[in-house]
Every structure is written in C-alpha cells, then in structure tokens.
Amino acid sequence: MKKTRILGALVFGSIGLVGVALSGVGGGPSGPPSPQAGDQHPSALFIEYCAKCHGRDGTGNTPQGKQLMARDFTDTEWQSSKNDEQLIKQVTKGSEDMPPFGKKLTKEQIESLIKSDVRGFIKKK
C-alpha cells in the first residue's frame, strides 16, 4: 500500500512539473524578456552608489540631489559637454559637492558607471 502511494505521488508530481515546464515554452502570452547580465539600467552599482543623489532615473530629482544640485544625466547638453575621461576623473577624485569614489570603487567599476550608466541616460530623440 505504501509503495502504491509513493508511486502515485511521484507520478502526480512528475506530471505537475512537466506541466509547469511546458507552460513557459510559449503556449501563451508572456511578459517582457528578462534583462540579461549587463542589460540592466541603471546597474546595481549605480543604484548603490549614485542613485541617492542622482536618482534611479538620472535626473538628480531626489531630496539629497536637489540639496547638492546633482547633475541631471538626462541633459543632452551637459552630456555632450563632458568626455568620459573628465567624468571618470570627477567620480574618482570628486569635485565641489561630489564625494570621491576612487577608494571605494575600482577603476573598472568607475569606467563602467560612466560608460554604461551615466551615458545610458542620454535621451533618445
């Protein structure tokens, strides 16, 4: 009797797992594709170190960002006035009310923040 119950549970469980697996294979409408690694914007690094002032949307429209007059990364005029090297230096060494991050982040992390995150806020026309 116990063997029959166990066998029945295994068969029922297997059918359930197959059904769940098949339901995700395109039988119905699905949401947007999951972001791949590196596709997330802003990145977790930006959210952790930059969003407090610059906001997740890059506008600087946060309480602390307003107080410190944080740059609006969606401003195309500002974006075009700075090259990557200038921004990397600013993030590394700090300036005005911007704290330096050169001791908290690696050179590669700072470059990634500039090239992927800050530049990723440029408004598309």
VEXDREN-2710 file (C-alpha; in Angstrom, 1 decimal):
% VEXDREN-2710
k/r/px/py/pz
1/MET/0.0/0.0/0.0
2/LYS/2.8/2.4/0.9
3/LYS/4.6/1.7/-2.4
4/THR/1.4/2.5/-4.3
5/ARG/1.0/5.8/-2.6
6/ILE/4.7/6.7/-3.1
7/LEU/4.5/5.7/-6.8
8/GLY/1.3/7.7/-7.2
9/ALA/2.8/10.8/-5.6
10/LEU/5.9/10.5/-7.8
11/VAL/3.8/10.2/-11.0
12/PHE/1.5/13.0/-10.0
13/GLY/4.5/15.2/-9.1
14/SER/6.2/14.5/-12.3
15/ILE/3.1/15.3/-14.4
16/GLY/2.8/18.6/-12.4
17/LEU/6.5/19.5/-13.1
18/VAL/6.2/18.7/-16.8
19/GLY/3.1/20.9/-17.0
20/VAL/4.8/23.8/-15.3
21/ALA/7.8/23.5/-17.5
22/LEU/5.7/23.3/-20.7
23/SER/3.6/26.3/-19.7
24/GLY/6.6/28.5/-20.1
25/VAL/7.5/27.2/-23.6
26/GLY/5.3/29.7/-25.5
27/GLY/1.8/28.4/-25.1
28/GLY/0.5/31.7/-24.1
29/PRO/1.3/35.4/-23.7
30/SER/4.4/36.2/-21.8
31/GLY/5.8/39.4/-20.2
32/PRO/8.9/41.3/-21.5
33/PRO/12.1/39.3/-21.6
34/SER/14.2/39.2/-18.5
35/PRO/17.2/41.6/-18.6
36/GLN/20.4/39.8/-19.4
37/ALA/23.5/40.4/-17.3
38/GLY/24.8/43.8/-18.3
39/ASP/21.5/44.9/-19.8
40/GLN/20.1/46.3/-16.5
41/HIS/20.0/50.1/-16.5
42/PRO/20.7/51.6/-14.1
43/SER/23.1/49.0/-12.8
44/ALA/23.1/47.7/-9.2
45/LEU/26.4/49.6/-8.8
46/PHE/24.7/52.9/-9.8
47/ILE/21.8/52.2/-7.6
48/GLU/24.1/51.6/-4.6
49/TYR/26.5/54.5/-5.0
50/CYS/24.9/57.1/-7.2
51/ALA/21.1/57.0/-7.1
52/LYS/20.9/58.6/-3.6
53/CYS/21.8/61.9/-5.3
54/HIS/21.2/61.4/-9.0
55/GLY/18.1/59.2/-8.7
56/ARG/17.4/55.9/-10.4
57/ASP/16.3/57.9/-13.4
58/GLY/19.5/60.0/-13.5
59/THR/17.7/63.4/-13.2
60/GLY/19.1/64.3/-9.8
61/ASN/15.5/64.9/-8.6
62/THR/16.0/63.4/-5.1
63/PRO/15.9/65.3/-1.8
64/GLN/19.7/65.0/-1.5
65/GLY/20.2/65.6/-5.2
66/LYS/18.2/68.8/-5.0
67/GLN/20.2/70.0/-1.9
68/LEU/23.5/69.3/-3.6
69/MET/22.4/70.3/-7.1
70/ALA/23.3/67.0/-8.5
71/ARG/23.8/66.8/-12.3
72/ASP/20.9/65.7/-14.5
73/PHE/22.3/62.9/-16.6
74/THR/19.4/63.1/-19.0
75/ASP/20.5/66.6/-20.0
76/THR/22.0/66.1/-23.5
77/GLU/23.7/69.5/-23.5
78/TRP/25.6/68.6/-20.3
79/GLN/26.3/65.0/-21.6
80/SER/27.9/66.5/-24.8
81/SER/30.0/68.9/-22.9
82/LYS/31.9/66.2/-21.0
83/ASN/34.1/63.4/-22.3
84/ASP/34.4/60.1/-20.5
85/GLU/37.9/60.9/-19.1
86/GLN/36.6/64.0/-17.4
87/LEU/33.7/62.1/-15.8
88/ILE/36.0/59.3/-14.7
89/LYS/38.3/61.8/-13.1
90/GLN/35.4/63.5/-11.4
91/VAL/34.0/60.3/-10.0
92/THR/37.4/59.1/-8.9
93/LYS/38.6/62.3/-7.2
94/GLY/35.3/64.1/-6.5
95/SER/34.5/67.8/-7.0
96/GLU/32.5/70.5/-5.4
97/ASP/29.8/68.6/-3.6
98/MET/30.6/65.3/-5.3
99/PRO/32.5/62.9/-3.0
100/PRO/35.4/60.9/-4.4
101/PHE/34.8/57.3/-5.1
102/GLY/38.4/56.3/-6.1
103/LYS/39.0/54.4/-2.8
104/LYS/35.6/52.7/-2.7
105/LEU/35.4/51.6/-6.4
106/THR/37.9/50.1/-8.7
107/LYS/38.9/51.8/-11.9
108/GLU/36.9/49.3/-13.9
109/GLN/33.8/49.9/-11.8
110/ILE/34.1/53.7/-12.3
111/GLU/34.6/53.3/-16.0
112/SER/31.5/51.0/-16.2
113/LEU/29.4/53.6/-14.3
114/ILE/30.4/56.3/-16.7
115/LYS/30.1/54.3/-20.0
116/SER/27.1/52.2/-19.2
117/ASP/25.1/54.2/-16.6
118/VAL/25.8/57.9/-16.9
119/ARG/25.9/57.7/-20.7
120/GLY/22.9/55.4/-20.7
121/PHE/20.7/58.2/-19.5
122/ILE/21.2/60.2/-22.7
123/LYS/17.7/61.0/-24.0
124/LYS/16.9/59.2/-27.3
125/LYS/15.4/61.5/-29.9
END
